[in-house]
Amino acid sequence: MHPSSLLFILPLHNEERITRVSCETLLHFLHAQYEHGTWQIVLADNGSTDATPTIVDELVKEHPERVRAYHSPVAGRGRTLRTILVESDTDISCYIDADLPIPLEELPTILSPIEGRSAEMTVGQRMGDRPWMRRILTHAFSFATGILFGLRVRDAQCGVKAFSRRTIRELVPFAQENGFFLDTELLCLAKKHSFPIREIPIHWIERRYAGRTSSVRLFRDSCRAIAALLRIRRLVRQTRTSS
């Protein structure tokens, strides 16, 4: 039994090389997996300066019943995701990195705890070979969120997450992160307000598409992470919800 409605969001920033193939790959899977279900893909273009917006609009014209576009004039993954989630009225909303870094056959395992009401939010835990710098940052970040927030999540920044309708209504409107740390902010808000979180190990595909290079920089990204955690701690302390 599937939920009555599902939303899948692909955040896109200057992804002209992979937008079409990622969207069509996800479409093919969802048609097979949820043939009779109610679902839709949102192609979330945030401030792209290449051909991504044009490709997004082409895909919407080709698949009007299943694909819609969101165009933000400025870059900001977190801002874009937050806006789409707040406007969503689906039972489960899920976002996935644009390069589809997991075997799509594992996607239902991300959704099932929310469908079964044992969790309000699920997050993937990346398993498999990953560059050493990324692994160091992941472990350090998990340690920091455990100390600061008591968050027992091993991979807070994993780019695959799903949310219940309740989470979107009661937590997402309070989030303020505009960049890549929206993920952590939402987890910390969920922890504070006792929303059940489930972390699910998933096989990670580090290089689905040839030619993509890592943008990780150890010192720069560590500084950004520290600044984000301080912002999030201040916000979380101040936040009150209706839960």
C-alpha positions in Angstrom: 0.0 0.0 0.0 1.4 3.4 -1.0 0.7 6.8 0.4 -1.9 8.8 -1.4 0.6 11.4 -2.6 4.4 11.7 -3.0 6.6 14.6 -4.0 10.2 14.2 -5.2 12.4 17.2 -5.5 15.6 17.5 -7.5 17.7 20.6 -6.5 19.5 21.9 -9.5 22.2 24.6 -9.8 24.1 24.7 -13.1 23.3 21.0 -13.9 22.7 21.2 -17.6 24.7 18.0 -18.3 22.6 15.8 -16.0 19.2 17.4 -15.6 17.5 15.6 -18.4 19.0 12.2 -17.8 18.4 12.4 -14.0 14.8 13.5 -14.5 14.0 10.8 -17.1 15.8 8.1 -15.0 13.7 9.0 -12.0 10.5 9.2 -14.1 11.1 5.7 -15.4 11.6 4.3 -12.0 8.6 6.0 -10.4 6.3 5.0 -13.3 7.3 1.4 -12.6 7.3 1.6 -8.8 4.1 3.7 -8.3 2.2 3.0 -11.4 -1.2 3.8 -9.9 0.0 6.2 -7.3 -0.2 10.0 -7.0 3.3 11.5 -7.4 5.1 14.3 -9.0 8.7 15.5 -9.5 9.7 19.1 -8.9 12.8 20.3 -10.8 14.1 22.9 -8.4 16.3 25.3 -10.3 18.1 27.7 -8.0 19.9 30.5 -9.7 21.4 28.5 -12.6 23.3 30.5 -15.2 23.7 27.8 -17.7 21.1 25.9 -19.8 19.5 24.2 -16.8 16.3 26.5 -16.7 15.7 25.8 -20.4 16.0 22.1 -20.0 13.7 22.1 -17.0 11.0 23.9 -19.0 11.4 21.4 -21.8 10.9 18.5 -19.4 7.8 20.1 -18.0 6.3 20.4 -21.5 7.1 16.8 -22.3 5.7 15.4 -19.0 3.1 17.9 -17.8 1.3 15.5 -15.5 4.4 14.4 -13.7 7.0 17.1 -13.8 6.8 20.7 -12.7 9.3 23.5 -12.4 10.4 25.8 -9.7 12.8 28.6 -10.7 14.5 30.8 -8.2 16.4 33.8 -9.5 19.1 33.5 -6.9 21.2 30.5 -5.8 20.4 28.9 -2.6 19.6 25.2 -2.2 18.1 25.6 1.3 15.9 28.5 0.4 14.6 26.8 -2.7 13.8 23.5 -0.9 12.2 25.3 2.0 9.9 27.2 -0.3 8.8 24.1 -2.2 8.3 22.1 0.9 6.1 24.8 2.6 3.9 25.0 -0.5 3.6 21.2 -0.7 0.4 19.4 0.3 1.6 15.8 -0.2 1.7 13.0 2.4 5.5 12.5 1.9 8.0 14.8 0.4 11.5 13.7 -0.5 14.5 15.4 -2.0 17.4 13.7 -3.7 20.7 15.2 -5.0 20.6 16.0 -8.7 23.0 13.2 -9.7 20.7 10.5 -8.1 23.5 9.1 -5.9 21.6 6.0 -4.7 20.2 3.0 -6.4 16.6 4.1 -7.0 15.4 0.6 -5.9 16.4 1.7 -2.3 14.2 4.8 -2.5 11.1 3.1 -1.0 13.1 2.2 2.1 13.6 5.9 2.7 9.8 6.5 2.5 8.5 3.4 4.3 9.1 4.6 7.9 7.0 7.7 7.3 4.4 5.7 5.4 4.2 3.4 8.4 4.2 6.3 10.8 7.2 5.1 12.8 9.1 8.3 11.8 8.3 11.9 10.8 11.6 12.4 9.0 14.1 10.0 7.4 17.7 10.5 6.4 20.0 8.3 4.4 23.3 7.2 5.8 25.9 6.9 3.0 27.5 3.5 2.8 30.3 2.4 0.5 33.5 4.0 -0.9 33.7 7.8 -0.5 36.7 10.1 -0.8 38.6 10.4 2.4 38.0 14.1 2.7 34.3 13.7 2.5 34.4 10.9 5.1 36.4 13.1 7.5 34.0 16.0 7.2 31.0 13.7 7.7 32.4 12.1 10.9 33.5 15.5 12.3 30.1 17.0 11.6 28.3 14.2 13.2 30.4 14.5 16.3 29.7 18.2 16.5 26.0 17.8 16.1 26.0 15.2 18.8 27.8 17.5 21.2 25.8 20.6 20.4 22.3 19.2 19.9 22.3 15.6 21.2 21.6 14.6 17.6 22.3 10.9 17.1 22.5 10.9 13.3 25.7 9.7 11.6 25.2 11.5 8.3 23.2 14.7 8.8 24.3 16.2 5.5 23.3 13.2 3.3 21.5 14.5 0.2 18.6 12.1 0.5 15.8 12.9 3.0 12.1 12.5 3.3 9.5 14.3 5.4 6.0 13.7 6.6 3.2 16.2 6.1 3.3 17.0 9.8 7.0 17.8 9.7 6.5 20.2 6.8 3.7 22.0 8.4 5.1 22.3 11.9 8.9 22.5 11.5 9.9 23.6 8.0 8.3 27.1 8.4 10.7 27.8 11.2 13.8 26.9 9.3 16.1 29.8 8.1 19.1 28.2 6.4 19.4 29.2 2.8 22.3 27.0 1.7 23.4 23.4 2.2 22.8 23.3 6.0 19.0 23.3 5.8 19.3 19.5 6.2 21.0 19.8 9.6 18.7 22.6 10.8 15.6 20.5 10.1 17.1 17.5 11.9 18.0 19.7 14.9 14.5 21.1 15.0 13.0 17.6 14.8 15.2 16.5 17.7 14.3 19.4 19.9 10.6 18.9 19.3 10.7 15.1 19.6 9.7 14.3 16.1 10.9 10.7 15.4 13.8 10.5 13.0 15.0 7.3 11.3 18.4 7.0 9.7 18.6 4.4 7.0 21.8 3.0 5.5 21.9 3.3 1.7 24.4 2.4 -0.9 26.0 5.5 -2.1 27.0 6.1 -5.8 29.8 8.6 -5.6 30.2 8.9 -9.4 27.0 8.1 -11.3 28.1 10.5 -14.1 31.6 10.6 -15.5 33.4 13.9 -15.4 31.8 15.4 -12.2 34.5 16.6 -9.8 34.3 17.2 -6.0 33.8 20.8 -4.8 34.8 19.8 -1.2 37.5 22.0 0.4 38.5 20.8 3.8 39.4 24.2 5.5 36.7 26.2 3.7 33.9 23.7 4.3 34.9 23.2 7.9 34.7 26.9 8.6 31.3 27.1 6.9 30.1 24.1 8.9 31.1 25.7 12.2 29.4 29.0 11.3 26.2 27.1 10.3 26.1 25.1 13.5 26.4 28.3 15.6 23.6 29.8 13.6 21.4 26.7 14.0 22.1 26.5 17.7 20.9 30.0 18.2 17.8 29.5 16.1 16.9 26.1 17.7 17.1 27.6 21.2 14.7 30.3 20.2 12.2 28.2 18.3 8.8 27.3 19.6 6.3 25.2 17.7 2.7 24.1 18.1 3.9 20.5 18.8 
